[in-house]
């Protein structure tokens, strides 16, 4: 057990040493985005790393003019160079999240299959509505994604049923199950698709990717053949 922890800690250290600049530098120090982009082990997948300092960026940006559009302006030079730019937000509704919503065309709303997650969903959807009305009228909800699902638990099934009843077609057919491999993969510095492509978690996210592509007519699959496993 000690050896495992030591190896994981070493891997984290190596990853951190490779990151000299992050999104924080772009948002606070006006570093061009191209200087921060890193290549990944997956072809055609680039990464802009975050950093723990980003936690304090909201305070540093509070007096910025047009502070809600900082991220949008950062991404503008590379916007047409990628099919998708995925912005991974922390579970909060602060200035950084608002920046992400302003910079985005659409938003995927993850909802844990737990009772209190429903309250958080309502607050997030209200924030999205405010952003649509005041800052980004083109923003749309791509879909609501049910996560941390355990089919053995009655509560999980109740939450899924409740969300589907209220939001109907807005909820993705794909569901992300609780999966140990999903939790382990970041410890080894890998996405789950490289860590264990056959795991339940990998299959769930591959199905989600397929569903998003189909929804946006970006596949060659015929309408009648579109199914999500």
C-alpha positions, -999 to +999 in steps of 0.1 A: +000+000+000+028+024+008+046+017-025+014+024-044+009+058-026+045+067-032+043+060-070+011+080-073+026+109-055+057+108-077+035+108-108+016+139-096+049+156-090+062+148-125+030+162-140+032+194-120+069+199-129+060+198-166+035+226-163+053+260-163+023+281-174-014+275-169-048+291-176-042+313-146-014+330-164-037+337-193-065+351-172-044+372-148-011+378-165-024+381-201-002+352-213-012+343-249-032+310-250-008+294-275+021+296-250+001+275-226-013+247-248+002+213-243+001+182-265-014+150-250-008+113-257-040+113-277-037+125-313-055+158-320-062+164-283-045+194-268-047+205-232-046+239-214-037+230-178-052+246-148-034+254-115-043+258-079-036+295-082-068+298-103-087+296-070-075+332-062-081+345-098-116+355-090-104+380-064-077+393-087-102+398-116-129+415-095-120+450-107-113+440-143-134+458-169-156+433-187-144+406-162-170+381-174-156+380-209-119+374-200-119+337-210-139+343-241-112+368-253-085+343-244-100+315-265-109+337-295-076+333-314-078+295-314-116+291-316-117+279-352-087+256-349-106+229-330-138+210-335-146+211-298-131+231-269-142+216-237-141+237-205-140+217-173-154+238-145-153+233-107-186+227-089-192+264-081-211+293-095-183+319-092-167+343-117-146+316-133-178+295-141-195+326-154-165+332-177-168+296-190-205+301-197-199+334-216-172+317-237-193+287-245-218+278-272-234+251-251-232+236-216-233+200-204-249+200-169-236+170-148-260+159-120-250+134-094-278+109-087-282+121-051-310+140-035-293+173-028-279+175-064-314+184-075-312+217-056-278+225-071-292+217-106-319+244-101-294+270-091-271+262-120-300+264-145-309+298-131-273+310-135-274+298-172-306+317-177-291+349-163-260+345-185-283+339-216-303+371-208-274+394-200-241+381-214-244+353-239-278+350-257-264+322-279-257+299-250-278+267-250-280+237-228-265+207-246-280+183-221-282+172-185-258+143-177-266+119-148-234+108-130-223+087-101-251+063-108-255+030-090-284+010-103-286-010-070-297+020-050-333+030-050-324+067-045-303+068-077-332+054-097-356+079-081-334+109-089-329+097-126-367+093-129-374+127-114-349+145-136-362+128-167-398+136-158-390+173-154-366+178-182-376+150-206-355+151-239-330+175-223-315+146-203-288+126-221-296+089-227-261+081-215-255+077-178-222+077-160-220+048-136-200+047-104-167+032-115-134+026-097-114+031-129-127+066-133-114+075-099-080+058-104-072+072-138-062+108-127-039+093-101-018+078-129-020+110-150-041+094-177-076+098-191-097+068-184-098+059-221-060+053-219-060+038-184-087+012-190-106+015-223-128-015-215-140-002-181-176+007-175-166+044-171-148+045-204-178+029-222-202+054-206-181+084-217-176+070-252-214+066-255-218+102-243-194+115-269-213+095-296-246+110-284-233+145-285-219+140-320-252+125-332-271+153-316-251+178-336-253+159-369-215+152-369-216+115-377-225+095-408-250+073-388-285+074-402-312+089-380-331+056-376-299+038-366-289+062-338-290+043-305-271+048-273-260+016-255 
